[in-house]
Amino acid sequence: MDARGDSEIPDFGDPALDARRARWTSALTGAVLALAGVAAAALRASGSAPALVPAAYALGAAVCALASVLGSRGRTRRALWLLVVGAMVMALGDQFD
């Protein structure tokens, strides 16, 4: 029997696989946040909230949709920052409510 097993070999990961995971994660997260922002904008627009509230949700959703597109093209660092900005804009709209 061999003294070396498969579990003893360190797994450093494939950089291409890590990049692919990052692309899918940023694209899907951007899409989910964009859908949530559109839904929140639609709900707030039909209510008695000030006009700034649905506009902030819609703007945040647009930024998250842009982040989703950038993430799917491999610009994951920019997509991450845009996701943060989009979520912050939507949170600002929530504060105005």
C-alpha positions in Angstrom: 0.0 0.0 0.0 1.0 3.5 -0.7 1.6 5.8 2.3 0.3 8.8 0.4 -3.5 9.1 0.0 -5.5 11.5 -1.9 -6.4 13.4 1.3 -2.8 14.2 1.9 -2.4 16.1 -1.3 -3.1 19.8 -0.7 -5.9 21.2 -2.8 -5.0 24.6 -4.0 -8.0 24.9 -6.3 -8.1 25.8 -10.0 -7.9 29.6 -10.6 -10.1 29.2 -13.6 -12.8 27.5 -11.5 -12.5 30.2 -8.9 -12.9 32.9 -11.5 -16.0 31.1 -13.0 -17.6 30.8 -9.6 -17.0 34.5 -8.9 -18.5 35.4 -12.2 -21.7 33.4 -11.6 -22.0 34.6 -8.0 -21.7 38.2 -8.9 -24.1 37.8 -11.9 -26.7 36.0 -9.9 -26.4 38.3 -6.8 -26.8 41.3 -9.1 -29.9 39.8 -10.7 -31.5 39.0 -7.4 -30.9 42.4 -6.0 -32.1 44.1 -9.1 -35.3 42.1 -9.0 -35.8 42.9 -5.3 -35.2 46.6 -6.1 -37.7 46.6 -9.0 -40.3 44.9 -6.8 -39.8 47.3 -3.9 -40.0 50.3 -6.3 -43.3 48.9 -7.7 -44.7 48.4 -4.2 -43.7 51.8 -3.0 -44.9 53.6 -6.2 -48.4 52.2 -5.7 -48.5 53.4 -2.0 -48.4 56.8 -0.4 -44.6 57.1 -0.2 -42.9 60.2 -1.4 -41.6 60.1 -5.0 -38.0 59.9 -3.9 -38.5 56.4 -2.3 -39.5 54.4 -5.4 -36.9 56.4 -7.4 -34.2 55.4 -5.0 -35.2 51.7 -5.2 -35.3 51.9 -9.0 -31.9 53.5 -9.2 -30.4 50.9 -6.9 -32.0 48.2 -9.0 -30.5 49.7 -12.1 -27.0 49.8 -10.5 -27.4 46.2 -9.4 -28.4 45.2 -12.9 -25.3 46.9 -14.3 -23.3 45.0 -11.7 -24.9 41.8 -12.9 -23.8 42.5 -16.5 -20.3 43.4 -15.4 -20.0 40.3 -13.2 -21.1 38.0 -16.0 -18.4 39.5 -18.2 -15.7 38.8 -15.6 -15.4 42.3 -14.0 -16.1 40.8 -10.6 -14.3 43.5 -8.6 -16.2 46.3 -10.2 -19.4 44.3 -9.9 -18.9 43.8 -6.2 -18.5 47.5 -5.6 -21.5 48.3 -7.8 -23.5 45.8 -5.8 -22.5 47.6 -2.6 -23.4 51.0 -4.1 -26.8 49.7 -5.4 -27.7 48.2 -2.0 -26.7 51.4 -0.3 -28.9 53.5 -2.6 -31.9 51.1 -1.9 -31.2 51.4 1.8 -31.2 55.2 1.4 -34.6 54.9 -0.2 -35.8 52.8 2.7 -34.6 55.6 5.1 -36.7 58.1 3.3 -39.8 55.9 3.7 
